Structure formats: structure tokens, C-alpha cells
Amino acid sequence: MARRGKILAIKWGMNPNSSSLGVDVTFLIAGAAMIAMATPVVGALLRIRGQRQVNNALASTSRAGAVDNTADASSGSNDA
Amino acid sequence: MRKPSWLQRVLDVARDQRLPRDAQALRFRVEQFGAIVQSLNPRALVFVDRDYARQWTARNGLAAPRWAEPEAEAGTRAKTQTRTRTRTRTRAETQTQTRAETRAETGTGTGTETETETPTRTGSPSATDSLTGITKRVLQKARALVRAVSPGTAATLDDNPITVAPLSAPLEAHLQLTNRCNAGCKGCYTGASPQGDNTSENREWQLAQWQRTIDELAAAGVFHVALGGGESAVLPWLGELADYCWQRGIVPNLTTSGLDGLPALLEIADRFGQINVSLDGLGDAYAAVRGFDGFARADAAIRALRQRKREIGINVVVTRSNFTQLDAIFAYAKKQRLSEVELLRFKPSGRGARGYDEVRCTDAQHRLFLPIVLAGAKRHRIRVKVDCSYTPMLAFHDPGPAVLAQLAVFGCTGGDFLIGAKAQGQLTACSFAAPPPPDNNGARPRVDELRSYWNRPDAFGVFRQWRNADEPCRSCTYLSVCRGGCRVVAAHAGTPAAPDPECPSVVRFRSSSR
């Protein structure tokens, strides 16, 4: 059985601030336990929505296929 | 073709309201630790390990990702970089991890999810063994959870694989589209002026050059751009550039003062993922921070934009004078139904360098920052974000390095998670930093040549050298998260590579050392 893997971190929201990287600290109100619980929820959402959205993307792009961008950034991202 | 139902049409409209353009697809980028998956709903960047990345691509019918560096080597590299605060591992733990890494490398995983799991789950266990295995697994997961959320847990580099090496490309780029602005704020970090950075020798970049930049960023794998200035709202081609970003798979976000170019901005507001208006105080406090009374105009812009778009927020530069007004600002944001308040630390950059010590928050205010922010956010039920330079102030309250890492709260991520670009295209580690020194040919790196500069060993200088931090950062359990605090503040104090002199822990350390 293949290992499921884990979510290492989640950076919430989009940062409009053109001067620095904004991070959401509101979760700290709920406490660490809530943060830990949010992770599997996001994981589930990614799994459920990923298939549908990737299918949509594949229909509209021919760029599917994983690439290795760790060795050379010029190979770019893997646009799913 | 079958006609969509009325319900489908309503859902499509609702979805389009939330996610403009046709960038519905998730994007995926391979990293040394695994991958980053961009989710547009919920809006998040999700950092996953290699196993998750393999599963995700397999489930979605994509080719398996490849990594240049084997997993075991990545782990070894992390461990060799771990400093004295590294948690002591037992021999059994080390063996377990080694086996897990070996399985991952050879693709013979046995269902192990965390490095703390024992490798006894192969074969066909009996019912008793299975029950024991389940109990063990539950206990191990509980233990891992407690360890992850416990304040004071040692944050080591091998516990935090994201920090092992710089990312393959930035997550976002901060593009200063122009340095023209008529506002003349006394603390402007870019030193913007009505003529901008146009000189007889060099002109500010125009649409074609920024489009070329977007091409480069898209090829590198950047997820977001934050467009700013100066005042970018006055640029006649701003909407066209936003469209171009979507076409290339990048989400454009915008910062504006709201003081100029509002009618045109209202027409194109839906083309941005998020728009924030700079609002450094309410009423007279605005004038105290900015040097002129612009609150009424900024307030009118916020209200007008909010009528056009849901994802409108405010950026608040926190200074000594408006610190006590934070609660009132949160109340204002709630009343205007804004999506977020982003708090920015005042930086000694541009005109902000003049009189910095009188404007910046005091040490006492920095110590109170997190409790006040969280209390205000809770009271007014408003989403609050803080900029990366506030990480030392968060770490001071010891929320647990693993918790901060889980939220992707990192300190100085210039030249790694983010980059900046000046109005003439010079590449910088962040918007406050000076461009890197010229090369042997006298040329400075340009943002439209990002990939050729990114992997240079000396790229971005001290911004990537936080692992060599001096004390007290060297022994701080938060180093891999905080990264020594803000380099720009440290540079202003005299030594760019030194610990952030305004970090409460650094202040306490230095006062006790005297």
C-alpha cells in the first residue's frame, strides 16, 4: 500500500500586499488543536476537488505532465 | 450539447463571483521537500511531502513527479544543518526514520505516514497483531499531534523540511509597477514621487516589459503577484496586465492608496484576486502617520471598492502613534465588511528611514503585539494577517514552532518565498531591500531574468544566510521559522546579517548580556 503522505503547511489566502509576505494569524485564536484539525479537512478538499479541477485543466491545456523543477528552475512548474 | 440547468447557471455565477477568470485549476509545483499545491477554493497554498505529491498526481492522472535529490539525501542534508538545539533522537527513532526514507526512495512504502511509525506493518498480521497495530498507530498519531502542537517543542531543520533549502521559485512576486505617486506620504518605503523613477537615462517599465516578466514568473512557477507602487491604479494598462496574469496562471493582487485613479480601478476591480487599500489610521491618526489628511478619500475608496468586490481589505502600517488604535481599526474593517486586515511593521526604507526610531513601535508595544491583535480579531471577528517581519513578535509568545510552521508563518523569506521588483525591473529580495550588487559586467539582476539568477550560490546575499545566525538566534528554537527576523531592520541598525534588533527576545538577551 502506498503511503498517503502528509500536509506540511498551509498558507491561507492571497497576499495583495506588495511589500511583504502576509500570513494569517487568526487561527492562533482557535489554538493549536484547531490548526491540527484543519489540516485533514484541507487534505480532503484537495483530494475531492483536485480530480474535478485537474480534469478541467487537462481539457484546456496540453501542458499536463510532471516536470522536475528542483534541479533547474527553468523547467518551470507543473501546471496541472 | 445539453443546455445547463438554471441551478448550474446560478452556481456558475456564484463561482465566478468568487474566482474571477478561468483560472479554476489547481496548480502544482515540485519542491525538494515534496510539492506545493495551489488551491483556489479555499484559497491556500498547501505544502505537501513527497508521498502526498505522488498520491496526488497518481489520483489525478498526472505523471509521477521527479525530484533531483533523493529523499534520503535531502534528509541527510537537513540533519547536517541542524544546530545544537536539535532534539535528541533515540537510536530506534533514527533507525525507523532511515527505513522510512529508504522505503520512500525505493518506492516500497508500507503505509507508514510519519517518521515515528515503526516498520512492523509489513506482512499479513493476525487479528491480535492488527489490533495492536491499530492501537500503536493511534497512540503514535496522538503523540505526533501533541508534539506538533506543544509550545516549546524544538523546531529543528529536519523537523521542518520546508526550510531545508530555498524553494525552486518564489511563491509570489511583488512588482512595483511604478514609483509615481502624488500622495507624498512622509514614511513612504519606496520614496515615491509624482515623477516616479523616470530619469533621463532610465525609464520605468511599461506594459510589454511587465508582460515579459509575467511570462518569466509563470515559467518559474510563481503562484501570485502583488502589484503595487507608487500608485499603480493610475496606470492605463493595469487591467490588461491583470488579465495577462490570469492567462499565464498567476493570480494578480493589488495594493492601492485609494487616493488616485479610483474610477478606473472600479472598472477593473473584479480582475484581481484581492485588493487592499492602505489605511494607516482612522481620522486624525491617518494624518499623523502619513503627514496629510487623506482618510476621507481612502475611506470613500474602500466603500466603493467593497460595493464592487468582496475581497477587499486594508493594509495598516503599525507605528508608535496608531498602535493604540488597532482595535478601532478592526472595528472599522468589520463595519465595512472587509475580508481582512493586514498589519505591516514600519520599515526603515525609502523616506521611512528618516526619523525611523521615533516612528517605529517601542519594545513594549512589540511585546504586546500578538495578544492585542488576537484579542481584537476575536472581539470583532475579523481576519487578521501580519507581515513576515512580525514573526519575532509572534515567536516571543512561544506558540510553538511547529504551529507557526503549519501556518506557513516564516520570518524573513525575501529571496526565497518572495521577491521584489523595482519600477525599472531590478530584482530584489523584497520590496524594502536594495537590488543585489552588479556582476562583473556591471549589470544588476532583472526580474525578467529571474531563473538565471535564482540558483546562483550567492543569490540574494544575507537573505539566504540565516542558518549562520549569531546569538541569541543561533540557539533559538524558532530560528528555522523566524530566520533571524527582518534583514532590512537589521541593516538599518548596521549589520544586515545580525539578529533583528527589535525582536523582544534579542532585546532581552542583549540587555541581560550587558
Chai-1 contact restraints between the chains, C-beta under 6 A:
chainA,res_idxA,chainB,res_idxB,connection_type,confidence,min_distance_angstrom,max_distance_angstrom,comment,restraint_id
A,M1,B,G111,contact,1.0,0.0,6.0,A-B,restraint_1
A,A2,B,G109,contact,1.0,0.0,6.0,A-B,restraint_2
A,R3,B,D51,contact,1.0,0.0,6.0,A-B,restraint_3
A,R3,B,G109,contact,1.0,0.0,6.0,A-B,restraint_4
A,R3,B,T112,contact,1.0,0.0,6.0,A-B,restraint_5
A,R4,B,E113,contact,1.0,0.0,6.0,A-B,restraint_6
A,G5,B,D49,contact,1.0,0.0,6.0,A-B,restraint_7
A,G5,B,D51,contact,1.0,0.0,6.0,A-B,restraint_8
A,G5,B,Y52,contact,1.0,0.0,6.0,A-B,restraint_9
A,G5,B,Q55,contact,1.0,0.0,6.0,A-B,restraint_10
A,K6,B,D49,contact,1.0,0.0,6.0,A-B,restraint_11
A,I7,B,V46,contact,1.0,0.0,6.0,A-B,restraint_12
A,I7,B,V48,contact,1.0,0.0,6.0,A-B,restraint_13
A,L8,B,F47,contact,1.0,0.0,6.0,A-B,restraint_14
A,L8,B,D49,contact,1.0,0.0,6.0,A-B,restraint_15
A,L8,B,I162,contact,1.0,0.0,6.0,A-B,restraint_16
A,A9,B,F47,contact,1.0,0.0,6.0,A-B,restraint_17
A,A9,B,A405,contact,1.0,0.0,6.0,A-B,restraint_18
A,A9,B,Q406,contact,1.0,0.0,6.0,A-B,restraint_19
A,A9,B,A408,contact,1.0,0.0,6.0,A-B,restraint_20
A,I10,B,A44,contact,1.0,0.0,6.0,A-B,restraint_21
A,I10,B,V46,contact,1.0,0.0,6.0,A-B,restraint_22
A,K11,B,L45,contact,1.0,0.0,6.0,A-B,restraint_23
A,K11,B,A408,contact,1.0,0.0,6.0,A-B,restraint_24
A,W12,B,A44,contact,1.0,0.0,6.0,A-B,restraint_25
A,G13,B,R43,contact,1.0,0.0,6.0,A-B,restraint_26
A,M14,B,R43,contact,1.0,0.0,6.0,A-B,restraint_27
A,M14,B,H224,contact,1.0,0.0,6.0,A-B,restraint_28
A,M14,B,V251,contact,1.0,0.0,6.0,A-B,restraint_29
A,M14,B,N253,contact,1.0,0.0,6.0,A-B,restraint_30
A,M14,B,G273,contact,1.0,0.0,6.0,A-B,restraint_31
A,M14,B,Q274,contact,1.0,0.0,6.0,A-B,restraint_32
A,N15,B,E172,contact,1.0,0.0,6.0,A-B,restraint_33
A,N15,B,A226,contact,1.0,0.0,6.0,A-B,restraint_34
A,P16,B,A226,contact,1.0,0.0,6.0,A-B,restraint_35
A,P16,B,N253,contact,1.0,0.0,6.0,A-B,restraint_36
A,P16,B,L254,contact,1.0,0.0,6.0,A-B,restraint_37
A,P16,B,T255,contact,1.0,0.0,6.0,A-B,restraint_38
A,P16,B,Q274,contact,1.0,0.0,6.0,A-B,restraint_39
A,P16,B,I275,contact,1.0,0.0,6.0,A-B,restraint_40
A,P16,B,N276,contact,1.0,0.0,6.0,A-B,restraint_41
A,N17,B,A226,contact,1.0,0.0,6.0,A-B,restraint_42
A,N17,B,T255,contact,1.0,0.0,6.0,A-B,restraint_43
A,N17,B,N315,contact,1.0,0.0,6.0,A-B,restraint_44
A,N17,B,E342,contact,1.0,0.0,6.0,A-B,restraint_45
A,S18,B,H174,contact,1.0,0.0,6.0,A-B,restraint_46
A,S18,B,A226,contact,1.0,0.0,6.0,A-B,restraint_47
A,S18,B,G228,contact,1.0,0.0,6.0,A-B,restraint_48
A,S18,B,T255,contact,1.0,0.0,6.0,A-B,restraint_49
A,S19,B,S431,contact,1.0,0.0,6.0,A-B,restraint_50
A,S20,B,D387,contact,1.0,0.0,6.0,A-B,restraint_51
A,S20,B,C388,contact,1.0,0.0,6.0,A-B,restraint_52
A,L21,B,C388,contact,1.0,0.0,6.0,A-B,restraint_53
A,L21,B,T413,contact,1.0,0.0,6.0,A-B,restraint_54
A,L21,B,F417,contact,1.0,0.0,6.0,A-B,restraint_55
A,L21,B,L418,contact,1.0,0.0,6.0,A-B,restraint_56
A,G22,B,E342,contact,1.0,0.0,6.0,A-B,restraint_57
A,G22,B,K385,contact,1.0,0.0,6.0,A-B,restraint_58
A,G22,B,D387,contact,1.0,0.0,6.0,A-B,restraint_59
A,V23,B,K385,contact,1.0,0.0,6.0,A-B,restraint_60
A,V23,B,V409,contact,1.0,0.0,6.0,A-B,restraint_61
A,D24,B,K385,contact,1.0,0.0,6.0,A-B,restraint_62
A,V25,B,V384,contact,1.0,0.0,6.0,A-B,restraint_63
A,V25,B,V386,contact,1.0,0.0,6.0,A-B,restraint_64
A,T26,B,A377,contact,1.0,0.0,6.0,A-B,restraint_65
A,T26,B,R383,contact,1.0,0.0,6.0,A-B,restraint_66
A,T26,B,V384,contact,1.0,0.0,6.0,A-B,restraint_67
A,F27,B,L407,contact,1.0,0.0,6.0,A-B,restraint_68
A,L28,B,L374,contact,1.0,0.0,6.0,A-B,restraint_69
A,L28,B,P399,contact,1.0,0.0,6.0,A-B,restraint_70
A,I29,B,L374,contact,1.0,0.0,6.0,A-B,restraint_71
A,I29,B,K378,contact,1.0,0.0,6.0,A-B,restraint_72
A,A32,B,V149,contact,1.0,0.0,6.0,A-B,restraint_73
A,A32,B,V403,contact,1.0,0.0,6.0,A-B,restraint_74
A,A33,B,V149,contact,1.0,0.0,6.0,A-B,restraint_75
A,I35,B,V403,contact,1.0,0.0,6.0,A-B,restraint_76
A,I35,B,Q406,contact,1.0,0.0,6.0,A-B,restraint_77
A,A36,B,L145,contact,1.0,0.0,6.0,A-B,restraint_78
A,A36,B,V149,contact,1.0,0.0,6.0,A-B,restraint_79
A,G50,B,L26,contact,1.0,0.0,6.0,A-B,restraint_80
A,G50,B,N60,contact,1.0,0.0,6.0,A-B,restraint_81
A,Q51,B,N60,contact,1.0,0.0,6.0,A-B,restraint_82
A,Q53,B,Q24,contact,1.0,0.0,6.0,A-B,restraint_83
A,Q53,B,A25,contact,1.0,0.0,6.0,A-B,restraint_84
A,Q53,B,L26,contact,1.0,0.0,6.0,A-B,restraint_85
A,V54,B,N60,contact,1.0,0.0,6.0,A-B,restraint_86
A,N56,B,A25,contact,1.0,0.0,6.0,A-B,restraint_87
A,A57,B,A25,contact,1.0,0.0,6.0,A-B,restraint_88
A,G65,B,A63,contact,1.0,0.0,6.0,A-B,restraint_89
A,A66,B,T57,contact,1.0,0.0,6.0,A-B,restraint_90
A,A66,B,L62,contact,1.0,0.0,6.0,A-B,restraint_91
A,A66,B,A63,contact,1.0,0.0,6.0,A-B,restraint_92
A,A66,B,P65,contact,1.0,0.0,6.0,A-B,restraint_93
A,D68,B,R66,contact,1.0,0.0,6.0,A-B,restraint_94
A,D68,B,A68,contact,1.0,0.0,6.0,A-B,restraint_95
A,N69,B,V30,contact,1.0,0.0,6.0,A-B,restraint_96
A,N69,B,S168,contact,1.0,0.0,6.0,A-B,restraint_97
A,T70,B,Q32,contact,1.0,0.0,6.0,A-B,restraint_98
A,T70,B,W67,contact,1.0,0.0,6.0,A-B,restraint_99
A,T70,B,A68,contact,1.0,0.0,6.0,A-B,restraint_100
A,T70,B,S168,contact,1.0,0.0,6.0,A-B,restraint_101
A,A71,B,A68,contact,1.0,0.0,6.0,A-B,restraint_102
A,A73,B,S168,contact,1.0,0.0,6.0,A-B,restraint_103
A,A73,B,A169,contact,1.0,0.0,6.0,A-B,restraint_104
A,A73,B,A220,contact,1.0,0.0,6.0,A-B,restraint_105
A,A73,B,R451,contact,1.0,0.0,6.0,A-B,restraint_106
A,A73,B,W454,contact,1.0,0.0,6.0,A-B,restraint_107
A,S74,B,R451,contact,1.0,0.0,6.0,A-B,restraint_108
A,G76,B,A219,contact,1.0,0.0,6.0,A-B,restraint_109
A,G76,B,G221,contact,1.0,0.0,6.0,A-B,restraint_110
A,S77,B,R29,contact,1.0,0.0,6.0,A-B,restraint_111
A,S77,B,G221,contact,1.0,0.0,6.0,A-B,restraint_112
A,N78,B,F28,contact,1.0,0.0,6.0,A-B,restraint_113
A,N78,B,V30,contact,1.0,0.0,6.0,A-B,restraint_114
A,D79,B,R27,contact,1.0,0.0,6.0,A-B,restraint_115
A,D79,B,G249,contact,1.0,0.0,6.0,A-B,restraint_116
A,A80,B,L26,contact,1.0,0.0,6.0,A-B,restraint_117
A,A80,B,F28,contact,1.0,0.0,6.0,A-B,restraint_118
